[in-house]
Amino acid sequence: MGVMKSLAKDTVLYGVSSILGKMLNWLMTPLFIATLSTRAEYGIISNLYSYVAVIIVILTFGMETGLFRFASQKNKYNPDTVYSTTLIAVGSVVLLFLAVSTIFIRPITNWVGEGIIPAIYINVLLWTLCLDTINSIPFAFLRLKQRPLRFMVLKLLVIGLNIIFCLFFLVCCPFIYEHHPELICWFYKPGYEVGSILIANLLAVLIQTGFLLTEYTGFKYRLDTDILKKMLRYSFPLLVLGIAGMLNHTVDKIIFPKIYPGDGFDELGVYSACVKVAVVMLMFTQAFRFAFEPFIFSRSDKADNRRSYADATKYFIILGLFVFLGISFYIDIFKYFIPNKNYWEGLKVVPVIMMGELFFGVYFNLSLWYKLTDQTRWGAILSILGCVIIVLINILFIPYYSYMACAWAIFTGNLVIMLISYFMGQKKYPIPYDLKSIGIYFGLALLLYFVAKFLSVENQCLRWLFHAFLLCIYLTVLIKRDLPLKEIPYLNKILKR
């Protein structure tokens, strides 16, 4: 259990910024929905940031994981040299991308914006994503150096600043403009709420970059071509993996307006808002990922730790299923994070999306077999397969089933790659996963979910109590089977009583 305690500690340290950051962004959803004029505008925001997420993965081209792999081998490589080589490589690609995008800004705007989004929005977005891409390398190095406090502060800084600027542009400026327009008319015009959100993000990232300047200095910049070649060979399959993996989460929002026969941005706005309710599962999986990746590489040169990897995956699944049940059982509470009832029609996607995200989190845990054996090409192949499944389902069924097709596409694609990764991993790097316990918890969670779904209780308070009782059943099974109560003596006595 000592290894598990270490992993749990890292999950808390690195996960605070991820969970709190996601939560703060999540809490901005009511503000955006309340201040944006139409559902289509929220769909535009979701569409643009989906492009950003994919492009950032392309511009980093897997070098974050490559940095972990090579800089952690201190007996072979100088960490500072690996770091500077990574910065130079990624920075060069970013500058080239920015130059080309600026030259071809009009055709890019026509493609992305469908004739609706102004070019200035795309320009602002380009600068934001370029700065974010470059800053991702110092953040990866902070994780490698085990400096979680600085990592957390700087991550939360940009989120906090973004919230402040959004509140200023979306709440304060309209109030001031209504009463004293002469004070802000030189920079603010009503009706450009989407642009205000984009500018707020850019300002926050600019300030964050200023605080990261110390991470760009204090060492000699050197491009080691030998190291770069090895990193590229290692990281290129991860680039394909990263693109496919990110597309798994964003491709529906990118292609939806292009293939939906009606008002695509309007329907996308509904879908994107309701997906925010399911973001708790994404917060959980991402927090675990921040700790899990450095954890497996730091222990790769030590004695066989396959049992530890198996235990980590089992507890991830157990806790993930608990999150799934908690959100599903109390969806009529979480829906109020979407203040406009016109969006609530899309809440039916939440359980499907959460289970799909859990499958993806399990797939990430299973993926350590090809990372530890340096067979990263298999990660690329599996992610491409999942992406192809998701894209095909979206293209075939969005015209008929709208955003429900998006939800089931994520569910199906992630389920397929999770199962294939497990069976391949057991052949190439066998890990003794506790399939019996995992199966019991999956079966129990699904049973409780369908009991809650089909045994409807009209009275709201009674319904909440009934769902709490179902959650207690799940926790009771967990306590009886897997919690290390001997290490918590006082709690052990209470539970026995």
N, C-alpha and C positions, 0 to 999 in steps of 0.2 A: 504493500500500500504506500510505501515511501515514494515510489515513482509516480503513483497516481496523485499524491499530495503535491509533488513538484509541478506536475502538469496542471493541476487545478489552480495552483498559485499563479503560474504564468498566464493561465486563461483569465484570471481576475485582473492581473496587471495590464495586460495588453487589451483585454476585452472591455475595460472601462471606457476607453476612448471610443471603441467601436460601438458598444451598446449605447452609451450615453449619447454619442454623436448621432447614431441612427434614431435614437429616441427623440432628440431635439429636432432633427429634420422631420421626423414623423409628426411631431407636435406643430410643425409649420403647415401641415396639410390643411387644417381648418382655416388658417389665415389665407392661404392661396385660394381655396375654394370660395371663401367669403368675399374676397376682394376682386377676383377675376370675374369678368362680365359674363362669360359663357362657359359651358362645359368644354367646348372646343378649345378654348385658350389653355385650359389645364391639359388637354390632350396634346397641344403644341409643346408645352413645357416638357411633358413626358417623352415625346418624340425626339426633341432636340437632345435631351440629356442621355437618351439611349444611344444616339450616334456618338456622343462624347465618351461614354463608357467603352464602346468598342474601339474607338480610335486611340484612346490611352493605352489599351492593351497592345495594339499594333505598334505604337511608338516606343513602348518599353521592350518589345520583342523578347519577352521571357527573361530579361537580364536581372530582374529582382531575384528570382530563384537561383539563377546562375551566380549571382553575388553571394547568396547564402552558401552555395555548394563549394565555391572556390575560396572565398575569404575565410571560411571556417577551417580549411586545411592549412593551418599556420605552419606546419612543418614542410610544406611544399611551396606555398605562395605567400607573399607579403600582403596582408589585408589592405593596406593603404594603396598599394599598386593596383590591386584588383578593383578597389573602390574608384580610384581615379580613372582607370581604364573604362569602367562602366559609365561613369559620368560623361567622359568625352564621347563615347560611342552613342549614348542616348541623346546627349545634347546636340550632337551633329545631326542626327536623324530628325530631331524636333525642329531645328532651325531650317533644314531643307523643306520639311513639311509645311512650315509656316510660310516660307517664301512661295512655294508652289501654290498653296491654297489662296494666298493673297492675289496672285496673278489671275487665277481662275475662279475668283469669288462669285462672279455672276452665274456661270453654269452650275456651280455648287449650290448657290441659293435657289436656282430654279428647280434643281433635282430634289433638294431637301424640303424646300418650303411649299412646293406644289402651287406656286404663284400667290401664296398667302403670307409667308413669313418675309419680312424686310431683310435686305442684305446686311444692315447694321447689326441685326441680331446674330447673324452668322459670324461676322467679324469679332464681336465681343466674345462669342463662344470659342472661337479659334484661339484667341489669346489666353483664355481661361484654361482650356484643356492643355495647351503647350506648357504653361507654368505648372499645372498639376502633374504633368508627365515627368518633367525634370525633377520636381520635388519628391516624387515617389522613390527615387534612388537614395537620397539622404534618409528618408524614413525607413527604408529597408535596412540601411546600415545601422541606424539606431537600434532596431530590433536585434540585429546580429551582435551588437556591442552590449546588449542587455541593459538598455537605458529606457525602461518603460515610462518613467516619470516625464522625461523630456518629450518622448514620443506622444504621450497622452496629452500633455499641455499644448503642444503645437497642433495636434489634431483637433482638439477642442477649441483652440483659438480661432481657426478658420470657420468652424461651425458657429461659434458664438458671434463672430463679426458678421457672418452672413445673415444671421437672424436679426442682429441690430440694424444692418443696412436695409433688410427687407421690411422691417417694421417702420423704418424711417420713410422709405419710398412708398409703401403701400398704405400706411396708416397716418403718419404725421404729415406727409406732403399733401395729401388730399384735404386734410383739415386746414392746414395753413393756406392752401390755394383757395379754399372756399371763403376764408375770412380776410386774408391779406395776400392776394395773388401777386402783388408787386414784389414781395420778398423772394419768391422762388420761381417766378415765371421765366427767368433767364436760363434755368436748367430743367424745369419740370413742366410736363404737359400731361393733362389727364388723357386716359385712353391708351397708355403705353405700359400697362402693368406687366406684361410679359417681358418687355425690354428692361423694366426696373429690376425684375428678379434676376435677369442675366447680369446686369451691371453690378448689383449687390454681390453676386458671387465673384465676379472679377476683382472687385475692390478687396474682398476678404482674402482671396488667394494672393494678391499683390502684397498685402501686409504680412501674410504668413511667410512669403518668400523672403521678406526682409529679416524676419526672425530666424530664418534658416541659413542666413549668410555665413554663420560660423561653421556650418557643416560643409560649406564649399571652400573653406580656407584651412590653414594649419598643416598642410601637407603639400608635397611637390606633385604637380600634375604630370603624369607620365602615361603614355599610351603604349602598353606592352602588347605588341601584335601577337606574340605567341599565346599569351593568356587570352587575348580577345578571340583568337581562332578557336581555342578550346571551349571558351564560354559560348561562342556562337553555335558550335557543334552540339553542345549540351542543351542550349536554350532554344534553338530553332524549333525542335518538336514542341517545346513548351509554348512557343509563340502560337503555333497552330492550335495547341490545346487551349491556350488562353482566349484566342479569338472565338473558337467554337464554344468554349465554356461561357464566355460573356454573351455570345449570341443566343445561347440557351435561355438567358435571362432577359434579353432585350430585343431579339429579332421580331417578336410579335408586335412590339410598339413601333418598330421601324417600318415594317411592311404593312401594318394594319390600314393606315390611311390610303395606301396605294391599291389595295385589293378589295376593301369593303365597298359594296355598291352604293351605300348612302353617304351620310356625313361622317367620314372616317374619324376626323379629329374629335367630334362630339362623342361618339361611342368609345373612342380611345380614352377620353377624359373620364368617363364612368369607370371603365376598366382599371385605369391607372390609380384612381382614387381608392377603389376598393382593394386593390393589391396592397395599398399602404397599411390596411388592417392586418394583412398577413406578414408584414415586415418583421414582426417579432421573431418569427422562425429564421429569417435571414440574419437578424442580429445575433441570434444564438449560434448559428453555424459559422458566421464570420468571426465571432469572438473566439470560438474553439480553434478555427483555422490559424489565427494569429499566433497561438501558442503551439499548435500541433506541428507546424512545419519546422520551426527552429528546433523543437523537441526531438523529432526523428533524426535530423541531421546531426545534432550534437551527440546523439547516442549511437550513431551508425558505426563508429570505430570501436565501440565497447562490446562487451559480451552480448550474446543473443538476447534481445529484448522482445521477442515476438509475443510473449504472454502479456507484456505491458501494452503493446500495440492493440492486442485483442481486447484487453480490459477497457482501454480508452474508447474504442469503438462501441463496445457494449454500453458503457455509461452514456456516451453521446446519444445513442439511439433511445435509451430509456428516458433521458431528460427531454430529448426532442419530442417524443410521443406525449410526454406530460404537457409540454408547451402547446402541442397540437390540440389536445383535449381542452386545455384551459381556454384558449381563444375560441374554439368551436362552441364550447358550452356557454360562453358569455359574449357571443357575437352581438347580442342586442344591447350590450353596454359599449363594446368597442366601436360600434357603428357611429356613435356620437362624435367620434373624431372626424367624421365627415358631416359638417353642420348642415349641408343642403340635402334635403330628402330626395331630391331629383337624382342623386347618385346611388341611393340605397338599392336600387333594382339590381345592381351588380354584385351585391354581397354574397351571392351564391357561389362565386368563384373562390372565396377565401379558403374553405377546407381543402379544395382540390389543389390550390397553389401551395398551401402549407405542406401538404404531404409530398408534393413534387419537390419542394425545397429541402425537405428532410431527406428524400432519396438522393438529392445532389450532395448533401452534406455527408451521407454515408459513402457515396461514390468517392468523394475527396479523401475520406479516411482510408478507403480501400486502395487508393491510388499510390500509397507509399511503396507498394511492391515494385513498381516500375521506376520510381524515383531512387530507391535504395540500390537497385540493380543497374542503374544508368540505362534503362530501356525506355526512355521518355517518349520514344516514337509511339508506343502503345497508348500513352495518354492522349496523344494527338489523334490517333485513329479512333479511339473510343469517343472522344469529344466531338469529332467530326460526325461520327455515326449518330450521336444524340442530336447534334445540330440539324442534320439532314432529316431526321424523324420529325423534329419540332417544326422545321420550315415546311415540310410536306403537309403535315396536318394543318398548319395554319393556312397554307395556300388553298388546300382542298376544301376546308370547312369554314373558314372565316366568312365567306360570302353567304353561307347558309345559317350558321350558328353564332355569328358575331364573336364576342370576346370569350364565350364559353369554350370555343375551339382553342383559344390561346391557353386557357387554364388546363385543359385536358392534354394539349400538346406538351406542356411542361411536365405534367405528371407522367405521361407515357415515355417521353424521351429520356428523362432521368431514371425512370424505373429500368428501362432496357440497359442503359450503360452501367448502372449499378450492378445488375445481375451478371452481365458479361464480365465486368471487372473482377467480381468476386471469383468466378469460376476460373478465369485466366490466372488470377493471383495465386490461387491455391495450387496451381501447377508449377508456377515459376518461382514463387516465394511463399511457401505454405505458412499460414498463421492460424493458430488454433482458436478461431472465433467460437464463442459460446452460442451456437446456433439454436440450441434448445431454449435458453433463456430469452434470446432475441425474438424467437418465434412466439413464445408465451406472451411477451409484452406487446408485440404487434397484434396478436390475436385478441388480447384483452382490450387494447386501446380501440380497435375497430368495433369490437362487441359493444363497449360502452358508448362509443360514438353513435352507433345505429340504434341502441336502446334510447338514448337521449333524443334522437331524431324522430323516431317513430312513436314513442310514448309521449305524446304532447301534453303539457300541463298548461292550462290557460292562465291561471293566476301567476303573475310574474315572480312574486316573492317565493311561492311554492316551487316554481320552476327552478329558480336559482338554488334553493335548498336541495332539490332533487339532484341537480347537476353537481353540487358540492358533495353530496353523498356518493355519486359515481366517481368523482375524483378521489375521494377517500378510499374507495375500493382499490383503485390503482395504486395509491400510496401504500396501502396495507400490504398488497402483494410485493411491492418494492422493498418495504421494510423487512418482511418475512424472509425474502429470498437473497437480497443483495447488499443492503446497507450495512457497513461495518460498525454495528452498534456497540461492539465491545470497546471501540476507541472513543465512544461517547457515553460514559457510564451513567451520568445523571439522566440523559435522555432515554437510555436503555431501561432504567428503572421505571420512568414515567410510562413508557410505551408498554412495558410488561403489565403494569397495573391496569 
